[in-house]
Amino acid sequence: MTSDAGGLRLAIVGGGISGISAAFYASRDSRFSAVRLFESSGRLGGVIETLHKGRYLIERAADNFATLIPDALKLSRDAGLEDMLVAPREHGRQAFVLHHGRVQPIPAGFSLMQPTRVWSVLTTPTLSLRGKARLLGEFFVRARHEQSDESLESFASRRLGREAYENLVEPIVSGIFTADPTTLSMQATMPQFLAMERKSGGLIRGHLAARRADAAAAARKASGARYDQFRAPELGMNAWLEQLAAKLPSGTVSLNSPVAELSLNSPGDRANDNQTSWNLRMSPDKSEDFDAVILATPAAVSSKLLQNVSAEAANFSSTIGYASSAVVAMVVNRSNVRGRLDGFGMIVPAKEQRDALAISFTSNKYSGRTPDEEVLLRVFLGGALRPEVMDRTDAQLEEIACREVREILKWDGRANWMGVIRWPEAMPQYTVGHCDRVAQLHTALRRLPRIAVCGAAYEGVGIPQCVRSGRQAVENVVGTRSVE
């Protein structure tokens, strides 16, 4: 079925950033005569949400997005919203790691797991002499030429040594993915380092090759200027989302509209079969027909909706697991903190045997979050390796967070404001083999007419990756797959 207007009627299920991005780009595409977005809750944004508590602005999830992957910035430009974005503050652009109970700077030029400055490695207190020698010896480690996936723990330990993995790589990665590094897929999370090993022979060799190819770019990267690669909406993520939603045509968004069932009105196995349409049932007495469907929902929800139309696709989607986490946000007086606050945050290695995964000094990064004499801290708890955290009460989580801040940052005051943010089953887990499973899912979906999936569950958990997946899903449902 194609609408009388000559274009496709598109249904998007899920109103997170991926679904909003898909709706934005589809609504500007003449191939679609109508675009509808169905969101089960009463608000758009998914996990992204801003809280306003008196003088404080607190992000429940992401507080900024990267621009090195340009899609979120491009979306802002396409929507005319770039003026809403600000860069992190110039002062304090560094991060710390807890080492033997002491807060130490992460070595300058250490990018995720790539050392780019010899002197910073030689002088860092976060590694022993043996650990430093092993890390710099990465230059001489033979490349692994097998194409099969491997875990992040395997890759980092093999190339950088166990000490560098435990003291630096593991806490950095755990802070990003709240995952188990022993099962986390390198192909799915950090393919750039796999490509570097295969092309240049290693990480240090890859950096040297890049420096030779583009000395200026390499110098910028090695100088620790990576915070230039982030932006945040000055008035919070909610303000950005609200403005994006305001760019959608009237009547596009339906809130409090969960989709209970997805079905094909007539069987078809060709993506251009104009006689086939999709039926979305919202309730026993309410359903609508569409020519194309994008599922921008968590993997488990997509799996349930796909069950009636492709058991194979549903099965692949169901294999994607999720981890739970909690964040305790707290505003404290700077004068009561005797530890280091001259940065943007800190990570905590598992070997330190603390409850906190990381502590973000959020109001140091962007102005307008708290008055200058106060600081907003976000204490991250839980993750794939500590699921028991979610069984604690809010009062217990607040007590844990206060203890961590007191002992790690030498805080001796009382919180001016505190709140617990829970994210049950919210972070997709990209385990070894994830890319193959996602490829098989897309293959299964191509056997169906005009349907695609998008979101954090598949090809990137960051906001830019989610924006890209939404835009690509629009292309996929009309049979054109383009990666910009």
N, C-alpha and C positions, 0 to 999 in steps of 0.2 A: 504494500500500500504506500503510495506517495501522495502527499497532500495536493489539493486542487491548485495551490499556488505554484506548484512545480518544484518545490524544494522538499527536503526531508524534515519530518517532525522528529526532534531529538529529545529523549528523556535522559536526564542525568540524575543518578541516585547517590546522594551524599553531598552535604554542603560544607565539607572542609575546604582547605585551600586548593586541593586538586580539583574538586567539583566546581568551585567558584572560577578557577582558571579555565576549565573546560567550557563553562557557561559563557564566560567573557569572550573567548575566542570564537566559539560557535555562533554567538549572537551577532558577530561582525562578519560572518561568512555567508555569502549569498547562496551557498548550497543548502542552507537550512531555512525553511520557512517559519519554523517555530522552535523555540528551545524552552524546556521546562526543567527546573531543578527541584527535586524532592528531598527535603531534609526531615529526618524523624524527630529531631528535637525542636525547641522553640527559638533557636538562634543558629546563625551561620558561624563557621570558623573551626569546628571540630575541637581539637585540643588547644588551639590558639585562642587565648582569651586574656583580656586585661582587666585587672581589678583596680578600682579607684577607692581608696580608703583615706578620706580626709586629705592630708597633704601628700599622701603616698600614691605612687603608680607602680603596681606590681603585676608582672607578667606571670600567668599560670604555667606557661610552657616556654616556647622560644621567645627570646627578647630581641633578636635581630636575625638577619639572614646574610649569607655570604654572597659576594658579587663575582668571585672568581668563576663560579658557574653562573652565567649571566641572566638566567631566565626570570628570576623574581625581580631583578632590576629592570629587565626589558618589559615585564608586565606592568611595572609602575610607570615606565615611560609611555607605553602604549595606552595606558589609562589616563595619562596626564597627571600622575600623582608623584612624580619624582621630587617635587618641591617639599613633599611631606617628610622626606628621608634625611637623616643626619648621620654623620660618621661618628665613630667613638671619640671620646675626648683624647686630646693629644697627650696629656699627662698620665703617666702610670700605665703605659702600654707594655705590660709584662705580666707573666703568669708564674705561679709558684707550684712547687711540689713538696709534699711532706716527706722528709727523709730522716729516719731515726728520731722522730718526734719533733724535728725542727723544720720550719718553713724556709725552703731554699728556692732561688730562681731556677726555672727550667733553663737549661743552657741556651744561650742566644743562637739562633739559626737552626735549632733542632725542630724540624717541621714534621710533626706526626711521628715519623720514625726515620727521617733522613737527616743525618748530620751534615751541616754545610759550613761549619766553622771549626777548624782544628783547635784554635786557642780556647774557645769556650768549652770544648770537650776536655781539654787538658786541665783547665782550671775549675771545673765544676766540682762542688763537694758532694754531688749526688751519686758519684761513682767512685769506686776504689781505683787504685793504680792499675790493678789487673783488669777491672771493668773498662777503664778508659782505653787500655791497650787493645782489648778485644773489640771494642766499638770501632776504633780507628783501623783495626785489622780487617774490617769489612771489605776494604779495598781489595784484599787478596782472597776473599772467599769465592769459591767457584760458583758460577751460576747454575741454577737448576733449570733444565731445559724441558722438563715434563710439562705438558699442557694441562694436566689435571689440577683441580682446585686444591688448596691447602688452607689450614687454619691460620689465623693471624699469629697465634702463639708460635706455631711451627716456623712461619716465615721470619718473624722478628728474632726469635732465638737463634735460628740458623744463620741469619745474616749479621746480627748485631751482638749476639751473645746473651746469655741468660740474665746477667745483671742489668744490662741496659733494658731488656724486655721488662723485667720486674719493676725496676725503679722509675722508668719513664714511659715506655710504650704502653704497657698494660693500663696504668691509670689514665693516660690520655685517651685511649680507645674506650675504656669503660665509661669515662665521662661523656663521651659522644654517643655511644650505642647502648649503654647499660646492658651489655651483653657478656657472655662467657667467651673470652678470647680463645679458649681451646677448641671451640666449635664455630667461631665466627669466620665467615668466608672472606678470603683475601680478594677473590675475583669480584665479589659483590660490593665490598666496602672500600677497597684501596687498590683498584686495578692499575693505577698509575705506577705503583711501585713494582708490581709484577712486570709491567711493560718495560720499566727501566732496567730490571734485572735481565730480561731477555734481549733487550736492544743494546744496552751498554755494558752488561756484565755485573752490575751492582748499583747500590744507591749512591755511594760516593762517586763512582765512575759516572753515573748518570748526572749528578750535579756538575761535575767537571765538564762533561760534554755540553750541558746546557749553558754553562758559563762561557765556554768557547763560542757557542752558537749565538749567544746574546748576552754579552758581558753586562750591559746595563740592567737587564731584567734579572739576571742572576744576582747582581749586587743588591738590588732592591729586596729580593727575596731573602738573601742572607742577612740583611740588615735588621731583620726582625720587624719589618713594616707590614706584617700580614694583617694587622688590625685595620689597615686601610681598605681591606677587602671585605668589610662588613658595613651594613647599613641598618638603621632602625627607624621606624616612624617616630617622629619627635613626640607625638601625643599617645604613643602606644600602638601595639599591633591591632587592637580592636578598631581604632580610628582608620587604619589602613584598609582593613577588611570591609568596614562599613562603606568607605568611599568606593572600593572595588564593586561592592554589591549595588551601590547607587548607579553605577555605570551600566547595569543590566537593564534591558527593556522592562517596562512595567508588566507585572504578571508572570515574570520568569520564575520567581522563587515561591515555593509552597512549603512553609514551615509546619511543624507538627504533622508531617505527612509520611509516616513510615510505609515503605513498600513491603507488603507481606509476601507477594508471589510474582514471579516472572515466568511468562510462557509465550510460546510461538502460536500465533493464530493459524498459520498453515505451515506445514513442514517445508523446509528448503535448505539446501546446503551450499548455496552460492551467495557470495557477499553482495552481488548486484541483482539478486532476485527481487524484482519490484512487486511480486505478488505476496511476499511474506511481510508480516508485521508483528510487532511485539505487543503483548498485553501486560500492563502493570496493574496489579490488583492491590489497592490500598486497604480495602475492607470488603466484607462479603457483598455489599451493595454499591461499591464504588471501584471502578477500574477505568483505565484509559489506554488507547492504542497509539503506538508510535512506530516510526520507520526504523529508528536506530536507538541504541541504548548504550550509555556509558555507566559502568558501576564504579563509583568513586568512594566505596565503602571499605571498612576493614576487611581483611582477607576472609575471616570467618563468616561475615555477613554476605560477602560476595559468593562464597562457597554455597551457602544456603540458598541464595537466589538462583544460582546456576544449576542446582541439583535437578530441576525438572527438565532442563534443556540440554545439559551435557554433564553426565556423571564424571567424565574424564576431566573436564575443566574444573568442576567442583572439587574433585579429589586433589588436583595440583594446588588449588587455592587453599585447601584445608591443611596442607603440609606446612604452611607458614605460621610459625608460633609467635607468641608475643610475651614480653616481660612486663612486669608491673614495677612501679616506683612511686616514691612519695617525695615531695619537696616541702620543707618547712621554711617559709619566708619570715624573716624577722628584721625589724628596724631597731638599731641600737645607736647610742651616742658614740661618736668617734672617740671622745675623750676617755671612754671606758675600755678601749681596746689598746693593749700595750704591744700586741704582735703586729706583724707587717700588714698594712693595708694599702701600700703604695703600688698596687697592681689591680688587675681586673678579676682575679680569682685564683683558686688553687685546686689541685687534684690530689687524691689520696691513694697511694698504692695499696693493693690488697694485703701485701706483706706487713703493712703497718698495723693491721688488725684493729682498725677503727670502724665505726659504724658509717661514717660519712664517705660517700664516693667522691664528692667534690663540694667546694663552697665557692659560690660566685659572689663577688663584690659588685653587685649589679648597678648600684647608683654611681659607682666610680666610672662605669663605662659610658653612661649617657646621662646628661643633665635632666633635671625635672622629675627625677624619680623620688627624691627625698630632699629636704633642706640640706644645705651643705654641712651643717654640724652633725648630721646623722648619716648612717650608711645602711643600705638595704642589703642584707645577706640572704642568699638562698642556699640552703643546706640540702644536698641531694642524697637520698637514702634508697635502699632496695636494689632493684635491678635483677638480672637473671641469676646471679650468684647468691642473692639474699632475699628470696621471696617471702621469708617469714616476717619481714618488716611490715608487710601489709596487714598482718594480724594484730598489730599494735593499735591501741586507741590513739586518738588525736593527742590526748594529754601525754601519753607515753612518748609519742614521736616528738612533741615539743620538748619534753624533758631530755630526750636523746640529743636533739639538735643543740639545746643550750649547753649540755655537757661538752659536746664536740667543740663548740665555739669557745667555751671557757678554757678548755685544755689546749686547743690548737692555737687559737689567736689571743690567748691571755686576756680574755674579756672578764670584767668584774662588776658589771652593772646589771640592770634589768631591761628587758625588751620594752620598747615604747609601743610596739605593735607586733603581733605574731599570728600566723595563719598556716594551716596545714592544707596542702594541695595533693590530692591522691590521683594517680593515673593507673587504674587497674587494667591490665592487658592492653597497654597503649603503645608499646614500642616493638615494632616488628623485629624478629630475630633472623638475620641473614646467615644461616648456618651453611657449612661446607656443602657445595652442590646447589646453592640457591639459584644461581644464574641458569643452570640447566633446567631446573624445575620451572622457573618463570618462562623460559623459552618454550617449554612443552605446553605450558598454560596458554601462551599466545598462539601456538600452533593449533591447539584444540579449539580456541575461539575463532580462528580463521575458517573453521569448518561451518561456522554459523553465520547467518547474514547480519551484517552491520551491528556488531557488539564489541565493546572493548572494556578493559579494566584500567584503572589508574590509581595512584596513591602511594603512600609511604611503604606499603607492603612489598613493592615489587622492585623498583630500580633506584632507590635512594630515599633516605628518611628526612633529608633537609628540605626546607621550604623551596629553594630553587629547583631541586629535583622533582618535588611534587607539582610545582607549576609546569615544569616541562612535561611531566607525565600526563597532566590534564590536556595540554595543548596537543600532544602527540595522539592522545586518545581520540580527539576530534578528527585528526587526519585518518586514523585507523578505521573509523566507522564509515568513511567514504572511500576506503580502499587505497589511500595514498599514505605511505609511511615515509616521513621525512625527519631526519635528525639534523638539527642546525647546530 
